[in-house]
Amino acid sequence: PQGLLAANRQEVCRGRLKEGWTLGDVVDDVRVLNVDEEDVRKPPEEGVYICGVHLEGGTWDRRLQQLDEPHPTETQAPLPVLHATAALRSAARGGRVASYACPCYANASRDRFLFEVELPSADEPAKWLMRGVAMIASVGKEDG
C-alpha cells in the first residue's frame, strides 16, 4: 500500500507538471467518499480508489459524512470507498477544528502504519485519540 501511494504521488505530479508540481511539494490526500465498492464504475480522473478498509473504535455516519460513535455490537465498521490523490503541501487540508487525523494500519495488530486521513467529526480529536480509533486495511488477515 505504501508503494501504491508513492506511485500515485508520482503520477499526480506527472499530470500536473505544467503547473510546476514536484514530488517534494506534495503529500497524500485521502478522503472518504459516499460510494460503495460495487457502485464504482470507472477509475478516478486523478488518484486511486481504496476499498475494503474498516474503522475500529468508531463508525462512519454516511448522512453527516463524519466520524461517529461505534454501534454497540461492532468492533470494526466498514468504510465506503476512499479516494487517494496528492495535494500540494502548502494547500493540503487540515486545520479544521472538528477533524481527527485517523491513522490507517495494514492490519489489526497495528504494526504497519500506512497513511493518515482527516476525518470530520462533531467531537474534539482527543475523544477519538483516547479511544484509539484507527482504520484497518486488512481485516481478518494476519499480515495484511
FIKOLZA-1660 file (N, C-alpha, C; in steps of 0.1 Angstrom, whole numbers, plus 5000, padded with zeros to 4 digits):
% residues 144
   i   px   py   pz ch aa at
   1 5008 4988 5000  A  P  N
   1 5000 5000 5000  A  P CA
   1 5008 5013 5000  A  P  C
   2 5020 5013 5007  A  Q  N
   2 5028 5025 5007  A  Q CA
   2 5034 5027 4993  A  Q  C
   3 5038 5016 4987  A  G  N
   3 5043 5018 4973  A  G CA
   3 5032 5023 4964  A  G  C
   4 5020 5019 4966  A  L  N
   4 5009 5024 4957  A  L CA
   4 5007 5039 4959  A  L  C
   5 5008 5043 4971  A  L  N
   5 5006 5057 4974  A  L CA
   5 5018 5066 4969  A  L  C
   6 5030 5060 4969  A  A  N
   6 5042 5067 4964  A  A CA
   6 5040 5068 4949  A  A  C
   7 5036 5057 4942  A  A  N
   7 5034 5057 4928  A  A CA
   7 5023 5067 4924  A  A  C
   8 5013 5068 4932  A  N  N
   8 5002 5077 4930  A  N CA
   8 5006 5091 4930  A  N  C
   9 5015 5095 4940  A  R  N
   9 5020 5108 4941  A  R CA
   9 5028 5112 4929  A  R  C
  10 5036 5102 4924  A  Q  N
  10 5044 5104 4912  A  Q CA
  10 5035 5107 4900  A  Q  C
  11 5025 5099 4898  A  E  N
  11 5015 5101 4887  A  E CA
  11 5008 5114 4887  A  E  C
  12 5004 5118 4899  A  V  N
  12 4997 5131 4900  A  V CA
  12 5007 5142 4897  A  V  C
  13 5019 5141 4901  A  C  N
  13 5029 5151 4898  A  C CA
  13 5032 5152 4883  A  C  C
  14 5032 5140 4876  A  R  N
  14 5034 5140 4862  A  R CA
  14 5022 5147 4855  A  R  C
  15 5010 5144 4860  A  G  N
  15 4999 5151 4854  A  G CA
  15 4998 5166 4856  A  G  C
  16 5005 5170 4866  A  R  N
  16 5005 5185 4870  A  R CA
  16 5018 5191 4867  A  R  C
  17 5026 5185 4859  A  L  N
  17 5039 5191 4856  A  L CA
  17 5039 5205 4851  A  L  C
  18 5029 5208 4842  A  K  N
  18 5028 5222 4837  A  K CA
  18 5024 5232 4847  A  K  C
  19 5019 5227 4859  A  E  N
  19 5016 5236 4870  A  E CA
  19 5027 5237 4879  A  E  C
  20 5038 5230 4876  A  G  N
  20 5050 5231 4884  A  G CA
  20 5051 5222 4897  A  G  C
  21 5042 5212 4897  A  W  N
  21 5042 5203 4909  A  W CA
  21 5055 5194 4908  A  W  C
  22 5061 5192 4920  A  T  N
  22 5072 5183 4921  A  T CA
  22 5069 5174 4932  A  T  C
  23 5076 5162 4932  A  L  N
  23 5073 5152 4942  A  L CA
  23 5076 5157 4956  A  L  C
  24 5086 5166 4958  A  G  N
  24 5089 5171 4971  A  G CA
  24 5078 5181 4976  A  G  C
  25 5070 5185 4967  A  D  N
  25 5060 5195 4971  A  D CA
  25 5046 5189 4975  A  D  C
  26 5044 5176 4973  A  V  N
  26 5031 5170 4975  A  V CA
  26 5031 5161 4987  A  V  C
  27 5018 5159 4992  A  V  N
  27 5015 5149 5003  A  V CA
  27 5003 5142 4998  A  V  C
  28 5001 5130 5005  A  D  N
  28 4989 5122 5002  A  D CA
  28 4977 5130 5007  A  D  C
  29 4966 5129 4999  A  D  N
  29 4953 5135 5003  A  D CA
  29 4943 5124 5001  A  D  C
  30 4939 5118 5012  A  V  N
  30 4929 5107 5012  A  V CA
  30 4916 5111 5019  A  V  C
  31 4905 5109 5012  A  R  N
  31 4892 5113 5016  A  R CA
  31 4882 5101 5016  A  R  C
  32 4872 5101 5024  A  V  N
  32 4862 5091 5024  A  V CA
  32 4851 5096 5015  A  V  C
  33 4847 5088 5005  A  L  N
  33 4837 5091 4996  A  L CA
  33 4823 5085 5001  A  L  C
  34 4813 5089 4995  A  N  N
  34 4799 5084 4999  A  N CA
  34 4795 5074 4988  A  N  C
  35 4804 5065 4985  A  V  N
  35 4802 5055 4975  A  V CA
  35 4807 5041 4980  A  V  C
  36 4799 5031 4977  A  D  N
  36 4804 5017 4980  A  D CA
  36 4811 5011 4968  A  D  C
  37 4820 5001 4971  A  E  N
  37 4828 4995 4961  A  E CA
  37 4820 4990 4949  A  E  C
  38 4809 4984 4951  A  E  N
  38 4801 4979 4940  A  E CA
  38 4795 4990 4931  A  E  C
  39 4795 5002 4936  A  D  N
  39 4790 5014 4928  A  D CA
  39 4801 5021 4919  A  D  C
  40 4813 5017 4921  A  V  N
  40 4824 5023 4914  A  V CA
  40 4824 5017 4900  A  V  C
  41 4823 5025 4890  A  R  N
  41 4822 5020 4876  A  R CA
  41 4834 5023 4868  A  R  C
  42 4842 5033 4872  A  K  N
  42 4854 5037 4864  A  K CA
  42 4864 5042 4874  A  K  C
  43 4877 5042 4870  A  P  N
  43 4887 5048 4879  A  P CA
  43 4886 5063 4880  A  P  C
  44 4891 5069 4891  A  P  N
  44 4890 5084 4892  A  P CA
  44 4899 5090 4881  A  P  C
  45 4896 5103 4878  A  E  N
  45 4904 5110 4868  A  E CA
  45 4918 5112 4873  A  E  C
  46 4920 5113 4887  A  E  N
  46 4933 5115 4893  A  E CA
  46 4933 5107 4906  A  E  C
  47 4944 5100 4908  A  G  N
  47 4945 5092 4921  A  G CA
  47 4939 5078 4919  A  G  C
  48 4937 5072 4931  A  V  N
  48 4932 5058 4931  A  V CA
  48 4921 5057 4941  A  V  C
  49 4913 5047 4939  A  Y  N
  49 4903 5043 4949  A  Y CA
  49 4909 5032 4958  A  Y  C
  50 4905 5032 4971  A  I  N
  50 4910 5022 4980  A  I CA
  50 4897 5016 4987  A  I  C
  51 4895 5003 4986  A  C  N
  51 4883 4997 4991  A  C CA
  51 4887 4987 5001  A  C  C
  52 4877 4983 5010  A  G  N
  52 4879 4973 5020  A  G CA
  52 4885 4977 5033  A  G  C
  53 4885 4990 5035  A  V  N
  53 4891 4995 5048  A  V CA
  53 4880 4995 5058  A  V  C
  54 4883 4992 5070  A  H  N
  54 4874 4992 5082  A  H CA
  54 4878 5002 5092  A  H  C
  55 4869 5007 5100  A  L  N
  55 4871 5016 5111  A  L CA
  55 4870 5009 5124  A  L  C
  56 4880 5010 5132  A  E  N
  56 4880 5003 5145  A  E CA
  56 4878 5014 5156  A  E  C
  57 4868 5012 5165  A  G  N
  57 4866 5021 5176  A  G CA
  57 4856 5032 5172  A  G  C
  58 4850 5032 5160  A  G  N
  58 4841 5042 5156  A  G CA
  58 4833 5037 5144  A  G  C
  59 4824 5046 5139  A  T  N
  59 4817 5042 5127  A  T CA
  59 4816 5055 5118  A  T  C
  60 4813 5053 5105  A  W  N
  60 4812 5064 5096  A  W CA
  60 4797 5068 5094  A  W  C
  61 4793 5080 5097  A  D  N
  61 4780 5084 5095  A  D CA
  61 4779 5089 5081  A  D  C
  62 4772 5081 5072  A  R  N
  62 4771 5085 5058  A  R CA
  62 4763 5097 5056  A  R  C
  63 4753 5099 5064  A  R  N
  63 4744 5111 5062  A  R CA
  63 4751 5124 5065  A  R  C
  64 4758 5124 5076  A  L  N
  64 4766 5136 5080  A  L CA
  64 4780 5137 5075  A  L  C
  65 4785 5125 5069  A  Q  N
  65 4798 5124 5064  A  Q CA
  65 4808 5128 5074  A  Q  C
  66 4807 5121 5086  A  Q  N
  66 4817 5123 5097  A  Q CA
  66 4818 5111 5106  A  Q  C
  67 4829 5111 5113  A  L  N
  67 4831 5100 5123  A  L CA
  67 4821 5101 5134  A  L  C
  68 4816 5089 5139  A  D  N
  68 4806 5088 5148  A  D CA
  68 4808 5077 5158  A  D  C
  69 4800 5077 5169  A  E  N
  69 4801 5066 5179  A  E CA
  69 4799 5052 5172  A  E  C
  70 4807 5042 5177  A  P  N
  70 4805 5029 5172  A  P CA
  70 4792 5023 5176  A  P  C
  71 4787 5014 5168  A  H  N
  71 4775 5006 5172  A  H CA
  71 4779 4997 5183  A  H  C
  72 4770 4995 5193  A  P  N
  72 4773 4987 5205  A  P CA
  72 4779 4973 5202  A  P  C
  73 4774 4966 5191  A  T  N
  73 4779 4953 5189  A  T CA
  73 4790 4952 5179  A  T  C
  74 4795 4963 5173  A  E  N
  74 4805 4963 5163  A  E CA
  74 4819 4967 5168  A  E  C
  75 4829 4959 5166  A  T  N
  75 4842 4964 5169  A  T CA
  75 4849 4970 5157  A  T  C
  76 4845 4966 5145  A  Q  N
  76 4850 4972 5133  A  Q CA
  76 4838 4975 5123  A  Q  C
  77 4838 4986 5117  A  A  N
  77 4828 4990 5108  A  A CA
  77 4834 4993 5094  A  A  C
  78 4828 4988 5084  A  P  N
  78 4833 4990 5070  A  P CA
  78 4832 5005 5066  A  P  C
  79 4841 5010 5059  A  L  N
  79 4841 5024 5054  A  L CA
  79 4837 5023 5039  A  L  C
  80 4831 5034 5034  A  P  N
  80 4829 5035 5020  A  P CA
  80 4843 5036 5013  A  P  C
  81 4842 5037 5000  A  V  N
  81 4855 5038 4992  A  V CA
  81 4863 5051 4996  A  V  C
  82 4876 5049 4997  A  L  N
  82 4885 5060 4999  A  L CA
  82 4890 5065 4986  A  L  C
  83 4892 5078 4984  A  H  N
  83 4899 5083 4972  A  H CA
  83 4912 5089 4977  A  H  C
  84 4923 5083 4971  A  A  N
  84 4937 5088 4975  A  A CA
  84 4942 5095 4962  A  A  C
  85 4947 5107 4965  A  T  N
  85 4953 5115 4954  A  T CA
  85 4965 5123 4961  A  T  C
  86 4970 5133 4955  A  A  N
  86 4980 5141 4961  A  A CA
  86 4976 5155 4961  A  A  C
  87 4981 5163 4970  A  A  N
  87 4979 5177 4971  A  A CA
  87 4992 5184 4974  A  A  C
  88 4992 5197 4970  A  L  N
  88 5004 5205 4974  A  L CA
  88 5005 5206 4989  A  L  C
  89 5016 5204 4994  A  R  N
  89 5018 5205 5009  A  R CA
  89 5013 5218 5014  A  R  C
  90 5015 5229 5006  A  S  N
  90 5010 5242 5011  A  S CA
  90 4995 5244 5010  A  S  C
  91 4988 5235 5003  A  A  N
  91 4974 5236 5002  A  A CA
  91 4966 5224 5008  A  A  C
  92 4974 5216 5014  A  A  N
  92 4968 5203 5020  A  A CA
  92 4957 5207 5030  A  A  C
  93 4947 5199 5031  A  R  N
  93 4936 5202 5040  A  R CA
  93 4942 5200 5054  A  R  C
  94 4935 5205 5063  A  G  N
  94 4939 5205 5077  A  G CA
  94 4935 5217 5084  A  G  C
  95 4937 5218 5097  A  G  N
  95 4934 5230 5104  A  G CA
  95 4919 5231 5108  A  G  C
  96 4911 5221 5104  A  R  N
  96 4897 5221 5108  A  R CA
  96 4897 5218 5123  A  R  C
  97 4889 5226 5130  A  V  N
  97 4887 5224 5144  A  V CA
  97 4881 5210 5147  A  V  C
  98 4872 5206 5139  A  A  N
  98 4865 5194 5142  A  A CA
  98 4869 5183 5132  A  A  C
  99 4881 5178 5133  A  S  N
  99 4885 5167 5125  A  S CA
  99 4895 5159 5133  A  S  C
 100 4896 5146 5130  A  Y  N
 100 4905 5137 5137  A  Y CA
 100 4915 5131 5126  A  Y  C
 101 4927 5132 5129  A  A  N
 101 4938 5127 5120  A  A CA
 101 4938 5112 5123  A  A  C
 102 4930 5104 5115  A  C  N
 102 4929 5090 5118  A  C CA
 102 4940 5082 5111  A  C  C
 103 4948 5074 5118  A  P  N
 103 4958 5066 5112  A  P CA
 103 4952 5054 5105  A  P  C
 104 4958 5049 5095  A  C  N
 104 4954 5037 5088  A  C CA
 104 4965 5027 5089  A  C  C
 105 4963 5015 5094  A  Y  N
 105 4973 5005 5096  A  Y CA
 105 4970 4993 5086  A  Y  C
 106 4980 4986 5083  A  A  N
 106 4979 4975 5074  A  A CA
 106 4971 4963 5080  A  A  C
 107 4971 4962 5093  A  N  N
 107 4964 4951 5099  A  N CA
 107 4960 4954 5113  A  N  C
 108 4952 4945 5119  A  A  N
 108 4946 4948 5132  A  A CA
 108 4957 4949 5143  A  A  C
 109 4969 4943 5141  A  S  N
 109 4979 4944 5152  A  S CA
 109 4986 4958 5152  A  S  C
 110 4982 4966 5142  A  R  N
 110 4987 4980 5141  A  R CA
 110 5002 4981 5141  A  R  C
 111 5009 4972 5135  A  D  N
 111 5023 4972 5135  A  D CA
 111 5029 4979 5122  A  D  C
 112 5020 4981 5112  A  R  N
 112 5025 4988 5100  A  R CA
 112 5016 4999 5096  A  R  C
 113 5021 5011 5099  A  F  N
 113 5013 5024 5096  A  F CA
 113 5014 5026 5081  A  F  C
 114 5002 5030 5075  A  L  N
 114 5002 5032 5061  A  L CA
 114 5000 5047 5057  A  L  C
 115 4990 5053 5062  A  F  N
 115 4987 5067 5059  A  F CA
 115 4977 5073 5070  A  F  C
 116 4974 5085 5068  A  E  N
 116 4965 5092 5078  A  E CA
 116 4954 5099 5070  A  E  C
 117 4942 5099 5075  A  V  N
 117 4931 5106 5069  A  V CA
 117 4924 5115 5079  A  V  C
 118 4922 5128 5075  A  E  N
 118 4915 5137 5083  A  E CA
 118 4900 5134 5082  A  E  C
 119 4894 5129 5093  A  L  N
 119 4880 5125 5093  A  L CA
 119 4872 5136 5100  A  L  C
 120 4863 5142 5093  A  P  N
 120 4854 5152 5100  A  P CA
 120 4847 5146 5112  A  P  C
 121 4845 5154 5122  A  S  N
 121 4838 5149 5135  A  S CA
 121 4832 5161 5142  A  S  C
 122 4821 5157 5148  A  A  N
 122 4814 5167 5157  A  A CA
 122 4821 5169 5170  A  A  C
 123 4829 5159 5173  A  D  N
 123 4836 5159 5186  A  D CA
 123 4851 5163 5184  A  D  C
 124 4857 5166 5195  A  E  N
 124 4871 5170 5195  A  E CA
 124 4880 5158 5192  A  E  C
 125 4891 5160 5185  A  P  N
 125 4900 5149 5182  A  P CA
 125 4905 5141 5194  A  P  C
 126 4906 5147 5205  A  A  N
 126 4911 5140 5217  A  A CA
 126 4902 5128 5221  A  A  C
 127 4889 5129 5218  A  K  N
 127 4880 5118 5221  A  K CA
 127 4884 5106 5214  A  K  C
 128 4886 5108 5201  A  W  N
 128 4889 5096 5192  A  W CA
 128 4903 5091 5194  A  W  C
 129 4912 5100 5197  A  L  N
 129 4926 5096 5201  A  L CA
 129 4927 5087 5213  A  L  C
 130 4919 5092 5224  A  M  N
 130 4919 5084 5236  A  M CA
 130 4913 5070 5234  A  M  C
 131 4904 5069 5225  A  R  N
 131 4897 5056 5222  A  R CA
 131 4905 5047 5213  A  R  C
 132 4915 5053 5207  A  G  N
 132 4924 5045 5198  A  G CA
 132 4917 5042 5184  A  G  C
 133 4909 5051 5180  A  V  N
 133 4902 5049 5167  A  V CA
 133 4912 5049 5156  A  V  C
 134 4911 5039 5147  A  A  N
 134 4920 5037 5136  A  A CA
 134 4913 5030 5125  A  A  C
 135 4919 5032 5113  A  M  N
 135 4914 5024 5101  A  M CA
 135 4923 5012 5099  A  M  C
 136 4917 5001 5095  A  I  N
 136 4925 4988 5093  A  I CA
 136 4922 4984 5079  A  I  C
 137 4933 4982 5072  A  A  N
 137 4932 4978 5058  A  A CA
 137 4930 4964 5055  A  A  C
 138 4934 4955 5064  A  S  N
 138 4933 4941 5062  A  S CA
 138 4926 4934 5073  A  S  C
 139 4913 4935 5074  A  V  N
 139 4905 4929 5084  A  V CA
 139 4905 4914 5083  A  V  C
 140 4909 4907 5094  A  G  N
 140 4908 4893 5095  A  G CA
 140 4920 4886 5088  A  G  C
 141 4930 4894 5084  A  K  N
 141 4942 4888 5078  A  K CA
 141 4954 4890 5088  A  K  C
 142 4962 4880 5089  A  E  N
 142 4973 4881 5098  A  E CA
 142 4984 4891 5095  A  E  C
 143 4987 4893 5082  A  D  N
 143 4998 4902 5080  A  D CA
 143 4996 4912 5068  A  D  C
 144 4983 4915 5065  A  G  N
 144 4979 4925 5056  A  G CA
 144 4988 4928 5045  A  G  C
% end
